[in-house]
């Protein structure tokens, strides 16, 4: 079982990088797209793509869904996003941003009926998943109830910061604040659908009263990697190489922390 998890993690990690490369090439010039892929691959917390989490499969489906929307392959996109919520229920957070992205991309052909096509299969899949949980646990939202085991529950978004005195919480709190500041700083530089994707996937986890795992959740915020690739393409090559080496070194540190069971890599 452990070997199968390891193998599938690497397979879907590679598939997620390929899917991101496809999307980056669709929305960026070739040189900037290449650097965006490098940023995505060397981002320190991309180590979560190679370990036993749902992140690589989730990202593979998410990015393929956006690729389908970019190409106006609506039925394929609807199927992909329906599968997405079966991997992780927070796939629902992605759907409004995805539909808005499609409307931004295909202003003349996307209508209300096409947007409904995206929502209906996804909500049917989610309803089926809730029914499955109800049959087996007696609780249709068992995935949400289980979050109490990680000290998560609905609260004001700022209550999770510096909630305890351990080093992991302090680091994740500082990291999350930096992420929020970055999202505010770039808001006017990116399209509305990207902003919606960023804020939905930052604020909803924060409203659980915890900053745990926000380092891992950052991987969903792929517009940040597109923007970073565009920025890297415009700076001297020696700085790109230096930053790449730093990113790879930090990724090795994160891998060591995860292997040693450090709470920062939970």
Buried (B, 14 or more C-beta within 10 A) or exposed (E): EEEEEEEEBBEBBBBBBEBBBBBBBEBBEEEBBBBBBBBBBBBBBBBBBBBEBEBBBBBBBBBBBBBBBBBBBBEBBBBBBBBBBBBBBBBBBBBBBBBBBBBBBBEEEBEEEBBEBBBEBBBEBBEEBBEEBEEEEEEBBBBBEEBEEEEBEEBEBEBBBBBEEEEBBBBBBEBBBEBBEBBEEBEEEBBEBBBBBBBBBBEBBBBBBBBBBBBBBBBBBBBBBBBBBBEBBEEEEEEBEEBBEEBBEBBEEBBEBBEEEEEBBE
